[in-house]
Amino acid sequence: MALAAQRPRRGGLRRGEGRAGWLFVAPAVIITAVFLAIPILLALWVSVSDWNGFQSPLNPRVNFVGLENYAAITTEEGLDQRNFGTAVRNNLYYVLLVVPLQTIIALLLAVQVNRAALRGRGFFRTAFYFPSVTSTVAIVIVFQFLFTASGAVNAVIGALGIDGPDWFNDSTGLIHGALSAFGITGPPPALAEPGFLGISGWEWLAGPSVAMTSLIILAIFTTSGTFMLLFLAALQAIGSEIDEAALVDGAGPVRKFFSITVPMLRPTLFTVLTLGLIGSWQVFDQIYVLGGTSAGGTISTPAFLAYRTSFVDLQWGQGAAIAFILFVFIIVLTLVQRWVLKERSPKSKRRAAATAQEVGVTR
């Protein structure tokens, strides 16, 4: 009878183990529900209601308005739609420049720090990582001193005979600035009309403003060190026998890096790109310190706009709607990135190799 009582039931659990398991995970489940799941559900309700912020969101006087808050910033022509479109455009250029550059720089730094011939590797590793642990607010203030009209950056540029801009207050788009050098200062008729999210094609093609460019430089400076450590850990996990096999096969440093090292870093590369993508779409603190609305609104982002719409303009429904649209942006782009970087099945690899061989024989 004792052996029968200890016999595992269907599913592999003995009697009472399921209850014990739930008892152990109950604190984590409760904390997650109270501080994460319930606030998310309340924010979702706020995004589809007319809550004014002065009473409980669950008050019976709060009315359900459906998708009106979402429509006000996406489809209805007006200032709200234009502000949201401008913020999305600004953040899109920020992501397109920050994520690739910080990933490439972090990988190159990791490769250099991982070299056995490099002396003082500990010093360089600490120096490269130090900006990542420094307060973002402090770094922004330092960058303000460096990039002011009379700052050190413009002093260096002035020594070359070039007049530097007022970086954090210049709303000129880099692409528009380049086109103006060729005498193109206005949009063609096809790009002049308001388009997606109330922004004309000419404005979508403006490029990051000078002010946003300074923030891009700041972001790359502060995040590359963190991602360097991730790449460094992955590089150190690659066995020395792989490098020796590559040398025996006659692979040079460049060929070995792109054909062996980079493919073996695929999981770390996915992690770095995903973290960079999420962090770039959620950028807020740098924008907040600089005022958010300076430089003609060309440094505003959806995360900052959600804050300003909710806590300054007191349009809580629209602010929550912006936050959930941003959430969808991040999820969709992360899934696309995962699909692009996922490792293909061996069957598809064999099929591709056979196809390549057939093409070679045909030729």
Secondary structure, DSSP 8 states (H G I E B T S, - for coil): -HHHHHS--TTS--TTHHHHHHHHHHHHHHHHIIIIIHHHHHHHHHHTB---SSS-TT-TTS-B-TTHHHHHHHTS-SHHHHHHHHHHHHHHHHHHHHHHHHHHHHHHHHHHHT-TT-TTHHHHHHHHHHHHHS-HHHHHHHHHHHHSTTSHHHHHHHHTT-----GGG---BHHHHHHHTTT--S--GGGTSB-GGG-BHHHHTT-SBHHHHHHHHHHHHHHHHHHHHHHHHHHHTS-HHHHHHHHHTT--HHHHIIIIIHHHTHHHHHHHHHHHHHHHHT--HHHHHTTSSTGGGTT--HHHHHHHHHHTS--HHHHHHHHHHHHHHHHHHHHHHHHHHS---HHHHHHHHHHHHHHHHH-
